[in-house]
Amino acid sequence: MRVLAIDTALEACSVAVLDTERADLRAHESLPMQRGHAEALMPLVARVLNRVKLDFSALDRVAVTTGPGSFTGLRVGIAAARGIALASGKPAIGLTTLAAFAAPFIAADDTLPVVVAIDARHDHVYLQVFGPGGRTLVAPRVAPLREALRVSSTGAPRITGTAAAKLATLWPAGERPPTKVEQRGAPDINWVARLGAAAADTGTPPKPLYLRPPDAHPQDAVQLARR
């Protein structure tokens, strides 16, 4: 299976191509960035596809991260994935950033818990906790740091995500410390591709996973009257 993977949800613009039947047909590139994903993404897609001499018609599916993450970044990646899928007649598969962060840890050792924490600002995090076998112990949610620590600080977990260091710094003194802390600005795009290859095709186009409403709201008081 040939998968084009896209991630623009957080602090990188990343693209990968994976062929599950050919180890030599792989390419990836990741550009660290806080903004500017819209301008960078399609040239990046073209570069990565060119390295493996493929075009959109040769793909079997497109995988894209759906959040949680930046509202603008999510829309950029999902719109591109849906557009490529529509133009090529191939399915688009949505994957959460939380699952993508956790995947390499679960693959390495699925006996220890994994805590994924993404900075949601204002002393909150987007959180998911995975237990043995990769099963969900704490479902995706936005939580204050205090609550995140309460539900995470057992079993010497591994912590990853954009808020991993912040969570580890505040770790309760009476609890076993985390086994590993990996501060990352974005998930590994190669794992987005792997998850995209393994995921079931639901036939439903990817949609953003926001977990909370945007900070910006329209100012009703200054709206112009309609004619």
Secondary structure, DSSP 8 states (H G I E B T S, - for coil): -EEEEEE-SSSEEEEEEEETT-TTSEEEEEEE-SS-HHHHHHHHHHHHHHHTT--GGG-SEEEEE--SS-HHHHHHHHHHHHHHHHHHT--EEEE-HHHHHHHHHHHH-TTS-EEEEEEEETTEEEEEEE-GGG-EEEEEEEEEHHHHHHHH-SS--EEEETTHHHHHHT--TTS---SEEEE-SS--HHHHHHHHHHS---S-------SS--S----GGG-----
